[in-house]
Amino acid sequence: MQPFGKSQSVTRREDVRFLTGAGQYTGDTVPEGALVAGFIRSDVAHGRIVSVDLDAALDMPGVVLAMGAAEAEAAGASLGMAFVQVPNRDGTKGAAPERPFLARDRVRFVGEPIAVIVGESAAQVRDAIEAVMVEIDDLPVKMDLAPGGETLHAEAPDNVCFDYGLGDEAATARALDASAHRVSLVVEDNRIVSNPMETRACWAEMEGDRLHVCYGGQGVWNLKKELVNRLGLDAERIHVTTPDVGGGFGTKTMNYPEYFCVALATMQLNRPVAWQAERGEGMMTDNAGRDLVSTVEMGFDADHRITAYRVETLSNLGAYNSNFGQLMQSHLFARVLTGTYDIQTAWLHALGIYTNTTQVDAYRGAGRPEAMFALERLMDRAARELGVDPWDLRRRNFIPEGVFPYKTVSGESYDVGAFGRVLSRIESTADRAGFEARRAESAKKGKLRGMGLCYYIESILGDPSEGVTVEFTEDGGVDLYVGTQSNGQGHETVFAQFLSDQTGIPVDRITIIQGDSDRIETGGGTGGSRSVTVQNTVTLKVATEAIGALAAFLEEEEGAEVTFDDERFRIAGSNDTPDVLDVVARARAAGRMELTRFEGRDTLPGRSFPNGAHVAEVEVDPDTGEVTVARYTVVDDFGNLINPLLAEGQVHGGVAQGIGQILMEHGIYDADGQFLTASFMDYAMPRAIDLPMIGFTTEPVPSTANPLGMKGCGEAGTVGAMAALANAVEDATWDRGVRDLHPPLSPARVWAALQGADARPLAAE
């Protein structure tokens, strides 16, 4: 057995299906003759519902159902969707306002669903929606990121959803006060829309007395649980499936009102019902990302070692405290305060906070994109204000290699790390030594050139447990049942590749089964960079057990010692070298059916911490403000890799997302809470011309927190790219007096800053 696999860069086998139009996404699997659902949505950000004339819809051709909150409750549904309640610093619980899946009495954001219309065709449903008169009395909107103002929910009278803290506030304050130097910075993290290629979609049908719901998501089991809670059905009567998914990005982790409405409509009509968001509808109603402002502060001793770190974050949660997601305006907001104090603490020890809404288990983790962005922006600013080299400032504050495992002041335990080694590697691969020559060449062309560094660390999140079933089929194949859910990352390739590495079974004989609550009892889904590490850990365990059981069977049959060399069994004194499929066939013929199916669960003993460095070089045109990414280099420590090619692809995609956010993406609302960027005419997405060639290298330090030595890589590209690019633009414009640039760094913003830069005194003491 090879616990780390063979680490081969195998191309994705599912790509042939996707690129030839043979993918089976949710919209491709809708049952023939299915009805179509559409939604009447609020056109104001805050208001009291006076009346909704659903009879007008029912009078329209082809319409078979018009259902609002009252009708849904009359049908037995419980409207309140699940949410996460975060504890406050004072020990009380955060606010817990209800979010009904159809608005009851009040609407709180533009696009909130008020009623669902079901008809024979999409055109008929659209016509019926237009025919419905909705009367709403406008209420004042809440748009500023501050306490007070118009109350959105009685449960949160000052509009503060939670006030969370972690660390020793008093000790941190004392350490900052005693520091030789203090540097602070306000970091804005702009709102973005995830924009998966496939918009959110679902359909439902009755299978006898059972409800089958199909949707594009990141795991079927959470939706099944919530369908039980919302619709009052026993779990045995609900079947949830997920086919191919065209991108998730965390947005499709959450449950949405449309899924419950479609399911309830199907139960009412006993006919299949389908819904798919139009692009603008999705941009307006999908849970968004980021949208927070952090005030970060660091203290340093006379030798520029960090003495304390404090961050206070205001996070826009949108209209509701939903499960894991940011919603729309009007909005609640969250205050998140954290501090850490340890006189020996390096900056990498310092607590990274996850402020993108309310995922409690993540707060104790290392840096997510939001946390690392703020921290690494401050590190570069501190280096400038202290007059030290930004690379050296990081080096002198790294945790040295010889002290691992290392317990941080936040309670995390880092198993391994070689941060200085990774930084030295990227210093070479990014050709830092040649930067000044490149800067001089740019200056000759009238361009401002800058280099930005980000050293990030994050952790895998989500359920540390996972299950797997390896079932040998009668036709000589293998079905591998997994509890994760591919959203386009290449799971079919990497899971089959790993099982093949362990057993010698040809990859083309292995079929990956996922996204089916009937065939897979439970699973953790996909999110938090957990999938490959957690899933393959349990696959290794079960494959090892299977090989042992099959070897024991052969020993019984042959009366001789049997070994396995990763591809074939070796029988002492015999030239017979059967492979795994041969032995399974013999066991089946002998009636040993227990040897045709193996299953199990496993739990990671600890979390692993991917880390690495990104270096961006930009050219800024001072005449137009245009920023061009000229060079981009990544060196990551992902531990052992099963498929380096897929890991590199994940990094490329993450870097593209980070570049998109920093340079152009921005979700914008006006003063009335209307979403102004609900189409690609108004919301800029990065194109191929906006991206450079991305140099990717690994400097692996195998994790000791799992038998594979892996660390995860799903979000690493974005985590590093945001700060590296922003720091590069700051470096390019610093000598021109620019100090306060906040993303997106569009040409207009950069040009304006260059024309009227405020060269006020530095904040370092």
C-alpha positions in Angstrom: 0.0 0.0 0.0 1.2 3.5 -0.7 -0.4 5.8 1.8 0.6 9.0 -0.1 -0.4 7.7 -3.6 1.9 8.0 -6.5 1.5 11.8 -6.9 0.9 11.7 -10.7 -0.3 14.7 -12.7 -3.3 12.9 -14.3 -5.6 15.0 -16.5 -9.3 15.1 -15.4 -11.3 12.3 -16.9 -14.6 14.2 -16.3 -13.4 17.0 -18.6 -14.2 15.0 -21.7 -17.8 14.8 -20.6 -18.0 18.5 -19.7 -16.3 19.8 -22.8 -18.3 17.8 -25.3 -21.6 18.9 -23.9 -22.4 15.6 -22.2 -22.4 17.0 -18.6 -25.5 16.3 -16.6 -26.2 19.4 -14.6 -29.5 20.0 -12.7 -31.2 21.6 -15.7 -30.2 18.6 -17.9 -31.9 16.1 -15.6 -35.4 17.7 -15.2 -38.1 15.1 -15.7 -40.1 15.2 -18.9 -43.2 17.3 -18.6 -42.1 19.1 -15.5 -43.9 22.2 -14.5 -41.9 25.4 -14.1 -41.7 27.6 -11.0 -41.0 31.3 -10.8 -41.0 33.8 -7.9 -42.7 37.0 -7.1 -39.9 39.0 -5.4 -39.8 42.2 -3.4 -38.8 45.2 -5.4 -38.0 47.2 -2.3 -35.4 46.7 0.4 -37.7 47.1 3.4 -41.4 47.3 3.6 -44.6 46.0 5.1 -46.6 43.7 2.8 -50.2 45.0 2.5 -51.6 42.6 -0.1 -50.6 40.1 -2.8 -53.2 39.4 -5.4 -52.4 35.7 -6.2 -55.8 35.2 -7.8 -54.6 37.2 -10.7 -51.9 34.7 -11.3 -54.3 31.8 -11.1 -56.5 33.4 -13.8 -53.6 33.4 -16.2 -53.2 30.6 -18.8 -51.1 27.6 -17.8 -50.8 28.5 -14.1 -51.6 25.6 -11.7 -50.4 27.0 -8.4 -49.8 30.3 -6.7 -48.5 30.1 -3.1 -47.5 32.7 -0.6 -46.6 32.3 3.1 -50.1 31.8 4.2 -50.8 29.1 1.7 -47.5 27.4 2.5 -48.3 27.3 6.2 -51.8 26.1 5.5 -50.2 23.2 3.6 -48.3 22.3 6.8 -44.9 23.8 6.1 -42.8 25.4 8.7 -41.4 28.5 7.1 -38.4 29.4 9.4 -35.1 28.4 7.8 -32.1 27.2 9.8 -29.5 29.6 11.0 -26.4 29.7 13.1 -26.5 31.6 16.4 -23.1 33.1 17.4 -22.3 33.8 21.1 -21.6 37.4 22.2 -18.6 38.5 24.1 -20.6 38.9 27.2 -21.7 35.3 27.2 -25.2 35.9 25.9 -26.4 34.4 22.6 -26.5 36.4 19.4 -29.7 37.4 17.7 -31.9 34.7 16.2 -34.4 36.3 13.9 -36.6 34.1 11.8 -36.0 33.9 8.0 -39.2 32.5 6.4 -38.7 30.9 3.0 -41.6 33.0 1.8 -41.8 36.5 3.2 -44.4 36.9 6.0 -45.7 40.4 6.7 -42.5 42.2 5.9 -39.8 42.1 3.2 -36.2 42.9 4.1 -34.2 42.9 0.9 -34.7 43.4 -2.8 -35.3 40.0 -4.3 -36.8 38.4 -1.2 -39.3 35.8 -2.4 -42.9 36.6 -1.6 -44.8 33.9 -3.5 -44.1 31.1 -5.9 -46.0 30.7 -9.2 -46.1 27.3 -11.0 -47.2 26.8 -14.5 -46.8 24.8 -17.7 -44.1 26.9 -19.2 -41.6 29.5 -18.2 -43.2 32.1 -20.5 -46.6 31.6 -18.9 -45.1 31.8 -15.4 -43.4 35.1 -16.3 -46.6 36.5 -17.6 -48.5 35.4 -14.4 -45.8 37.1 -12.2 -46.3 40.3 -14.1 -50.1 40.1 -13.6 -49.8 40.0 -9.8 -50.3 43.2 -8.0 -48.1 43.4 -4.8 -48.8 46.3 -2.5 -45.9 47.1 -0.1 -45.7 50.1 2.3 -42.1 51.2 2.2 -40.2 51.3 5.5 -36.8 53.1 6.0 -33.8 51.0 4.8 -30.8 50.2 6.9 -27.6 50.7 4.8 -24.8 52.0 7.0 -22.5 49.6 8.7 -23.1 50.8 12.2 -25.4 50.1 15.2 -28.8 51.7 15.3 -31.1 53.0 12.6 -34.3 51.4 11.4 -34.8 48.1 13.2 -35.1 45.1 10.9 -35.8 42.5 13.5 -37.2 42.8 17.0 -34.7 40.2 18.0 -31.9 42.6 17.1 -33.2 46.1 18.0 -29.9 47.8 17.2 -29.3 45.7 14.1 -26.3 43.9 15.7 -26.5 40.2 15.0 -23.7 39.3 17.3 -20.7 40.8 19.0 -18.2 38.0 19.1 -14.7 38.0 20.6 -11.8 35.7 21.0 -8.6 36.3 22.9 -7.6 38.3 26.0 -8.7 41.8 25.4 -7.2 43.3 28.5 -3.8 41.6 28.0 -3.8 42.6 24.3 -4.5 46.3 25.2 -1.6 46.2 27.8 0.8 44.7 25.3 -0.1 47.3 22.7 0.3 50.1 25.1 3.8 48.8 26.1 5.0 48.2 22.5 7.9 50.2 21.2 6.0 50.7 17.9 2.3 50.5 17.0 0.9 50.4 13.5 -2.8 50.4 12.5 -4.7 50.2 9.3 -8.3 50.2 8.1 -8.9 47.4 5.6 -12.0 47.3 3.4 -12.9 43.9 1.9 -15.4 44.6 -0.9 -18.6 42.7 -1.5 -18.4 40.1 -4.3 -20.8 37.7 -6.1 -19.6 34.2 -6.6 -21.1 33.8 -10.1 -20.8 30.0 -10.6 -21.1 29.1 -14.2 -24.3 27.1 -13.4 -26.8 29.2 -11.6 -28.7 27.7 -8.7 -31.3 25.2 -9.7 -33.6 22.5 -8.4 -36.4 20.2 -9.3 -38.6 17.8 -7.4 -40.9 14.9 -8.1 -42.9 12.3 -6.2 -41.6 8.8 -6.1 -44.7 7.0 -4.8 -45.2 8.5 -1.4 -41.6 9.7 -1.3 -40.3 13.2 -2.2 -37.3 13.3 -4.5 -35.5 16.7 -4.6 -32.6 17.2 -7.1 -30.5 20.4 -6.7 -27.0 21.7 -7.5 -25.3 22.0 -4.2 -22.3 21.0 -2.1 -23.8 18.1 -0.2 -27.2 16.5 -0.1 -27.5 15.7 3.6 -28.0 19.2 5.0 -30.8 19.9 2.6 -32.4 16.5 3.4 -32.4 17.4 7.1 -33.9 20.8 6.5 -36.6 19.4 4.2 -37.6 17.1 7.1 -37.8 20.1 9.4 -39.6 22.4 7.0 -42.1 20.0 5.4 -42.8 17.6 8.3 -41.9 14.5 6.4 -40.1 11.5 7.9 -36.5 11.3 6.7 -37.2 7.9 5.1 -39.7 9.7 2.7 -37.1 12.2 1.4 -34.6 11.4 -1.3 -32.1 14.2 -2.3 -29.7 14.0 -5.2 -27.1 16.2 -6.8 -25.9 15.6 -10.4 -23.0 17.5 -12.0 -22.5 20.9 -10.4 -21.1 23.9 -12.4 -19.3 25.6 -9.6 -20.2 26.2 -5.9 -17.6 28.5 -4.3 -19.3 28.1 -0.9 -22.5 29.8 -2.2 -24.1 26.5 -2.9 -23.4 25.1 0.6 -26.4 26.9 1.9 -30.1 26.1 1.6 -32.3 28.6 -0.2 -36.0 29.4 -0.1 -36.6 28.2 -3.7 -35.7 24.6 -2.8 -38.4 24.4 -0.1 -41.0 26.1 -2.3 -40.4 23.7 -5.3 -40.5 20.7 -3.0 -43.8 21.9 -1.4 -45.3 22.7 -4.8 -44.5 19.2 -6.0 -46.2 17.7 -2.9 -49.2 19.8 -3.5 -49.5 19.0 -7.2 -48.1 15.5 -7.3 -46.3 16.6 -10.5 -42.6 17.4 -11.1 -41.7 21.0 -10.7 -38.4 22.7 -11.8 -36.7 26.0 -11.2 -33.5 27.6 -12.3 -32.3 31.1 -11.5 -31.7 33.5 -14.3 -28.3 35.1 -14.1 -29.6 38.4 -12.7 -31.9 36.6 -10.3 -28.9 34.6 -9.0 -26.7 37.6 -8.6 -29.4 39.4 -6.6 -30.3 36.5 -4.3 -27.3 34.3 -3.9 -25.5 34.6 -0.6 -22.6 36.9 -1.3 -19.0 37.0 -0.1 -16.8 39.4 1.9 -18.3 42.9 2.6 -16.6 43.8 5.8 -14.3 46.4 7.2 -11.5 45.6 9.6 -9.4 47.9 11.8 -6.2 46.0 12.4 -3.5 47.0 14.9 -0.1 45.5 15.7 2.5 46.2 18.4 6.2 45.6 17.9 9.2 45.6 20.2 12.4 47.5 19.5 13.6 44.6 17.4 10.4 44.6 15.3 9.1 41.4 16.8 5.3 41.3 17.2 4.1 41.8 20.7 0.3 42.0 20.1 -2.2 41.9 17.4 -5.8 43.2 17.5 -8.5 43.3 14.8 -12.0 44.7 15.0 -14.2 43.7 12.2 -17.6 45.0 11.1 -19.2 42.3 8.9 -22.3 42.9 6.7 -24.6 39.9 7.1 -27.4 41.2 5.0 -31.0 41.0 6.0 -30.9 37.7 8.0 -28.7 35.7 10.2 -28.9 32.7 7.8 -26.9 29.5 7.9 -23.4 30.4 6.7 -24.3 33.1 4.2 -24.3 36.8 3.6 -27.6 38.1 2.3 -28.8 41.3 0.9 -29.8 44.8 2.0 -31.3 46.2 4.3 -28.7 44.6 6.6 -27.8 43.4 10.0 -24.1 43.6 10.9 -21.7 41.7 13.1 -19.0 43.1 15.3 -16.1 40.7 15.7 -13.3 41.6 18.0 -10.2 39.5 18.7 -6.9 40.0 20.3 -3.9 37.8 21.1 -1.0 38.4 23.4 2.1 36.3 23.7 5.5 38.0 24.0 7.1 35.1 21.9 4.2 35.0 19.4 5.1 35.3 15.8 2.7 36.9 13.4 1.8 33.5 12.0 0.7 32.5 15.5 -1.6 35.4 15.7 -5.2 34.5 15.5 -6.8 34.6 12.1 -10.6 35.2 12.2 -13.3 34.2 9.9 -15.8 37.0 9.8 -17.7 36.0 6.7 -20.9 35.6 8.7 -21.6 33.0 11.3 -19.6 29.8 10.9 -18.7 29.3 14.5 -16.3 26.4 14.2 -14.1 28.5 11.9 -13.4 31.3 14.3 -10.7 29.2 16.0 -9.0 28.5 12.7 -6.1 30.0 10.9 -6.6 32.7 8.2 -9.5 32.6 5.8 -9.4 35.0 2.8 -10.9 37.8 4.9 -8.5 37.4 7.9 -5.3 36.9 5.9 -6.1 39.9 3.6 -6.4 42.3 6.6 -3.3 40.8 8.4 -1.1 40.8 5.3 -2.1 44.3 4.3 -1.1 45.4 7.8 2.2 43.6 7.6 3.3 45.4 4.4 2.1 48.7 5.8 4.0 48.1 9.1 7.2 47.4 7.2 6.9 50.7 5.3 6.1 52.7 8.4 8.8 51.0 10.5 11.4 51.4 7.7 12.2 47.7 7.4 12.2 45.2 4.6 8.7 43.5 4.4 10.3 40.1 3.7 12.6 40.5 6.7 9.8 41.6 8.9 8.0 38.3 8.2 11.1 36.2 8.6 11.9 37.5 12.0 8.4 36.7 13.2 8.0 33.2 11.7 7.6 30.2 14.0 11.0 28.4 13.7 11.0 24.9 12.2 12.3 23.2 15.4 9.4 24.0 17.7 6.6 22.0 16.1 4.0 20.9 17.0 3.3 24.5 18.2 0.2 25.5 20.2 -0.9 29.0 19.4 -2.5 31.4 21.9 -5.9 30.8 20.2 -5.7 27.1 21.1 -4.8 25.8 17.7 -2.0 23.3 17.3 0.2 23.7 14.2 1.6 20.3 13.4 4.4 21.2 11.0 5.7 24.2 9.1 8.8 25.5 7.2 7.7 29.0 6.6 11.2 30.4 6.2 12.1 27.8 3.6 8.9 28.5 1.6 9.7 32.2 1.6 13.3 31.7 0.5 12.0 29.4 -2.3 9.7 32.1 -3.7 12.3 34.8 -3.3 14.3 32.8 -5.9 11.4 31.6 -8.2 9.9 35.1 -8.3 13.4 36.6 -9.1 13.2 39.2 -6.4 16.8 40.1 -7.1 15.8 41.2 -10.6 12.8 43.3 -9.6 14.6 46.7 -9.5 15.8 46.2 -13.0 12.3 45.4 -14.1 11.0 48.5 -12.2 13.5 50.6 -14.1 12.4 49.3 -17.4 8.8 50.0 -16.5 9.7 53.6 -15.5 11.2 54.1 -19.0 7.8 53.3 -20.4 6.2 55.8 -18.0 4.7 53.0 -15.8 4.9 52.5 -12.0 5.9 49.0 -11.1 5.3 47.4 -7.7 5.9 44.0 -6.0 3.6 42.6 -3.4 4.1 39.7 -1.0 1.6 37.7 0.9 2.4 34.8 3.2 -0.8 33.1 4.2 -1.8 30.2 6.4 -5.2 28.6 6.5 -6.7 25.4 7.7 -9.1 22.7 6.4 -12.6 23.1 7.9 -15.8 21.2 8.0 -16.6 17.8 9.4 -13.4 15.9 10.1 -15.2 12.6 9.7 -16.1 10.9 6.5 -17.3 7.5 5.2 -16.7 5.5 2.1 -18.0 2.3 0.5 -16.0 0.2 -2.0 -18.3 -2.1 -3.8 -17.1 -4.6 -6.4 -19.8 -5.1 -9.1 -20.6 -8.4 -11.0 -19.3 -7.0 -14.3 -15.8 -6.6 -12.9 -16.0 -2.9 -11.9 -15.8 -1.0 -8.7 -18.3 1.6 -7.3 -16.7 4.0 -4.9 -19.3 5.8 -2.8 -18.1 9.1 -1.3 -19.6 11.6 1.1 -18.1 14.6 -0.5 -19.6 16.4 -3.6 -17.6 17.6 -6.6 -18.4 21.1 -7.8 -15.9 21.0 -10.6 -12.7 20.3 -8.6 -12.0 17.0 -10.3 -13.1 14.6 -7.6 -13.9 11.8 -10.0 -10.3 11.8 -11.2 -8.5 12.2 -7.9 -10.6 9.7 -5.9 -10.4 7.0 -8.6 -6.7 7.7 -9.0 -6.1 7.3 -5.3 -8.0 4.0 -5.0 -6.2 2.8 -8.1 -2.8 3.7 -6.4 -3.7 1.7 -3.4 -5.2 -1.4 -5.0 -3.9 -1.6 -8.6 -7.5 -1.5 -9.9 -7.4 0.2 -13.3 -8.9 3.7 -13.1 -11.3 3.1 -15.9 -12.9 0.3 -13.9 -13.7 2.7 -11.0 -17.0 4.7 -10.9 -17.4 7.4 -8.4 -20.9 7.6 -6.7 -21.8 10.8 -5.0 -24.7 13.1 -4.2 -27.4 10.6 -3.4 -28.9 10.4 0.0 -30.5 7.0 -0.7 -27.2 5.4 -1.8 -24.9 7.2 0.7 -26.3 7.4 4.3 -24.4 10.4 5.4 -21.5 12.7 4.3 -19.8 16.0 5.0 -20.2 17.4 1.6 -17.7 19.8 0.1 -16.3 23.0 1.6 -13.4 24.4 3.6 -10.8 22.5 1.5 -11.7 19.3 3.2 -12.7 16.9 0.4 -9.5 15.2 -0.8 -7.8 15.0 2.6 -10.8 13.7 4.6 -12.2 11.4 1.8 -9.0 9.8 0.9 -8.0 9.2 4.5 -11.0 7.0 5.0 -10.5 5.4 1.5 -7.0 4.5 2.6 -8.3 2.8 5.7 -11.0 0.8 3.9 -8.8 -0.1 1.0 -6.2 -1.4 3.5 -8.8 -3.5 5.2 -10.1 -4.8 1.9 -6.6 -5.9 0.8 -6.1 -7.6 4.1 -9.4 -9.5 3.9 -8.7 -10.6 0.3 -5.2 -11.7 1.2 -6.6 -13.8 4.1 -9.1 -15.4 1.7 -6.4 -16.3 -0.7 -4.3 -17.8 2.1 -7.2 -19.9 3.1 -7.7 -21.0 -0.5 -4.0 -21.6 -1.3 -2.7 -22.7 2.0 0.3 -20.5 1.5 1.5 -17.0 2.6 0.1 -14.2 0.5 1.5 -10.7 0.1 0.4 -7.6 -1.9 2.7 -5.3 -3.9 0.3 -2.5 -4.7 -0.9 -4.1 -7.9 -1.0 -7.9 -7.4 -1.1 -10.6 -4.8 1.9 -12.8 -4.5 1.4 -16.4 -3.4 4.4 -18.1 -1.8 5.6 -21.0 -4.0 3.3 -20.1 -6.9 3.6 -18.2 -10.2 0.0 -17.2 -9.9 -0.3 -13.4 -9.3 -3.9 -12.4 -9.3 -4.9 -8.8 -9.0 -7.6 -7.5 -6.7 -10.5 -8.0 -9.3 -9.4 -11.6 -9.9 -9.5 -12.4 -6.2 -12.9 -10.7 -5.7 -14.2 -12.8 -8.6 -12.9 -15.9 -6.9 -14.5 -14.9 -3.6 -17.8 -14.2 -5.3 -17.7 -17.6 -6.9 -17.0 -19.2 -3.5 -20.1 -17.4 -2.0 -18.0 -15.0 0.1 -20.2 -12.0 -0.7 -18.8 -10.1 2.3 -15.6 -9.8 0.3 -17.4 -7.8 -2.5 -18.3 -4.8 -0.4 -16.2 -2.9 2.2 -17.2 0.2 4.0 -16.1 2.3 7.0 -15.7 5.8 8.5 -12.7 7.6 9.8 -12.0 10.9 11.6 -9.0 13.1 11.2 -7.1 13.3 14.5 -6.4 17.0 13.8 -6.6 19.8 11.3 -3.8 20.5 8.8 -2.6 23.9 7.8 -1.8 24.7 4.2 0.4 27.7 3.8 2.5 29.4 1.2 3.7 32.7 -0.4 2.3 34.7 -3.3 4.3 37.4 -5.1 2.6 39.7 -7.5 4.2 42.3 -9.8 2.0 45.0 -11.3 2.4 47.9 -13.7 0.3 51.0 -13.0 -0.3 53.5 -15.8 -0.4 56.9 -14.0 -2.2 58.5 -16.9 -5.2 56.2 -16.8 -4.9 54.3 -13.4 -5.0 51.0 -15.2 -3.3 48.2 -13.3 -1.7 45.3 -15.2 -0.6 42.2 -13.5 2.8 41.6 -15.1 4.1 38.6 -13.1 2.7 36.2 -10.6 4.5 33.5 -8.6 3.2 31.0 -6.1 5.1 28.6 -3.8 2.7 26.5 -1.6 3.2 24.0 1.1 0.2 21.6 0.6 2.0 18.7 2.1 1.8 15.6 -0.1 -0.1 15.9 -3.3 -2.1 13.1 -5.0 -2.5 14.9 -8.3 -0.2 18.0 -8.6 -1.9 19.0 -11.8 -5.3 19.4 -10.2 -3.8 21.2 -7.2 -2.2 23.7 -9.6 -5.5 24.2 -11.4 -7.2 24.9 -8.1 -4.5 27.5 -7.3 -4.9 29.1 -10.8 -8.7 29.5 -10.2 -8.2 30.9 -6.8 -5.7 33.4 -8.0 -8.1 34.5 -10.7 -10.8 35.0 -8.1 -8.5 37.0 -5.9 -7.3 39.2 -8.8 -10.9 39.7 -9.9 -11.9 41.0 -6.4 -9.0 43.3 -6.0 -9.1 44.8 -9.5 -12.7 44.9 -10.6 -15.4 42.9 -8.9 -17.8 44.8 -6.6 -21.3 44.2 -5.5 -22.9 47.7 -5.1 -26.2 48.8 -3.6 -27.6 52.3 -3.8 -29.0 54.3 -0.8 -32.4 52.7 -1.3 -31.0 49.1 -1.1 -31.4 48.5 -4.8 -28.7 46.1 -6.2 -27.0 48.0 -9.0 -24.7 45.2 -10.2 -27.1 42.4 -11.0 -25.8 41.7 -14.5 -22.5 41.3 -16.3 -23.1 44.6 -17.9 -22.5 46.2 -14.5 -20.5 43.6 -12.5 -17.0 43.1 -13.9 -15.5 39.6 -14.0 -11.8 38.9 -14.9 -11.2 37.6 -18.4 -8.2 35.8 -19.8 -6.6 39.1 -20.8 -6.6 40.3 -17.2 -4.6 37.4 -15.9 -0.8 36.7 -16.2 0.9 33.3 -16.5 1.0 32.0 -13.0 4.2 30.3 -11.8 3.4 27.4 -9.4 5.8 25.5 -7.3 5.4 23.3 -4.2 7.7 23.2 -1.2 5.9 20.3 0.7 6.2 19.6 4.4 4.0 16.6 4.9 1.3 17.1 7.6 1.4 14.8 10.6 -2.4 15.4 11.3 -3.5 12.7 8.8 -1.9 9.5 7.4 -1.7 11.0 3.9 0.4 14.0 4.9 -1.9 16.3 3.0 -3.0 19.8 3.8 -5.8 20.8 1.4 -5.6 23.5 -1.3 -9.1 24.5 -2.3 -9.1 28.1 -1.1 -5.3 28.8 -1.0 -5.1 30.7 -4.3 -7.6 33.3 -3.2 -6.2 33.6 0.3 -2.8 34.6 -1.1 -3.8 36.5 -4.1 -5.9 39.3 -2.5 -3.2 40.7 -0.3 -0.3 40.1 -2.7 -2.0 42.1 -5.4 -3.1 44.9 -3.2 0.3 45.1 -1.6 1.9 45.3 -5.1 -0.3 48.2 -6.1 0.5 50.0 -2.9 4.2 49.4 -3.6 3.8 50.9 -7.1 2.1 54.0 -5.9 3.6 54.6 -2.5 6.3 57.0 -3.7 3.6 59.0 -5.4 2.0 59.6 -1.9 -1.0 57.2 -2.2 -1.9 55.8 1.1 -5.6 54.8 1.2 -6.6 52.6 -1.7 -9.4 50.2 -1.1 -10.5 47.5 -3.5 -11.6 47.2 -6.2 -8.6 49.0 -7.5 -10.3 50.0 -10.7 -8.6 52.5 -13.1 -10.9 55.2 -11.9 -10.1 54.7 -8.3 -6.3 54.4 -8.8 -6.2 57.4 -11.1 -8.2 59.5 -8.6 -5.8 58.5 -5.8 -2.8 59.4 -7.9 -4.2 62.8 -8.8 -5.2 63.8 -5.2 -3.2 61.5 -3.0 -3.2 62.5 0.7 0.4 62.3 1.9 -0.5 62.7 5.5 2.0 61.8 8.3 2.6 58.1 8.9 0.8 56.5 11.8 3.7 54.6 13.3 4.8 55.8 16.7 
